[in-house]
C-alpha cells in the first residue's frame, strides 16, 4: 500500500514539474519585445489603450512609443512612460 501511494505522489509531482516548465517556456516565448511585453503572432505588443480603454496589438518603437502614440495626449505620454518602466497594462 505504501509503495503505491509513494509511486502515485511521485508521478503527480513529476507531471506538475513538467507542466510548470512548459508554462514557463510559453511565458518566455510570449514576451519577446525589447520592453518585455506580450506579443501576438505578428510580433505586435498586446497593450490596453488608456486613451480609448480598449485592447490593442501595436508595434512599439525603440523609444517605447506604440504606433498609436499621440505626443499631445497625456494618456499616450503616460502609456509610453509605463512601457519604458515595465508597468503598462497588457492582455
N, C-alpha and C positions, 0 to 999 in steps of 0.2 A: 504494500500500500504506500509506503513512504517513497519508494523508487518511482512509482507512477506520479505522485504529486510533485516530486522534485523534477522529473522529466517535463511535466506539464508546465511548471513555472519557468523552467529554463527555456522551453520552446516559446512561450509567450514573451519572455524578456528579449530573446533574440529577434523575434518578429517586431517588437516595439523599437528595438535599436535600428533595424533595417528601415522601418518606416520613418524614424526620426532623421536618419541620414538622407533618405530620399527627399524629405520635406526641406531639409537644409540645403540640399543641392538645387532644388526647384526654386527656392527663395533667392539663392545666389544668382541663378540664371535669369530670373525675372527682374533683377536690379542691375542693369548694365550701363546706365548713363554715367557721365562724369560725376554728377551730383548724387549718385546712388538712388535714383528714382525707379519705381517700377515702370516697365515699358510694355507696349503692345507688340504684336508680331512684326510691325513695320519700324520698330525702334523709337517710336514717339513716347514721350513721358506721359504717364497717366496722372493728370492733375485735377483737382477740384477748383474750378474758377471762382475766385472770390467775388469778382465783379458781377458775374451773371449767375452765380450759385448753381453751376452745372458741372458734370463730369466732362473732361476734355482730354483728348490724346493729341499732344502737340510736340513739335520739335523744340528743344531747349538749346540755345547757343552757348558758346564757351564762357560767356559772362553770366550765365544763369538766367537769361531772359527767354521766356517762352515766345513762340512765334506770334501769339496773340497780344503781346506786350504793348501797352499804350503808356508812354512816358508821362503823359499829362494826367493820368488817372491814379489816385492814391492807392486803390486796391491793387492795381497792376504793379506799382512800385513795391508795395508790401509783399506781393507774391514773389517777385524776383528776389527780394531780400530773404524771404523764407526758403526759397530754393537754395540759395547760397549757404544758408545756415543749416540746411537739412531738416527743417521743421514744417515744410509745406504739406498741406493735406493732399493725400493721394487716394487712389482707388485700385 
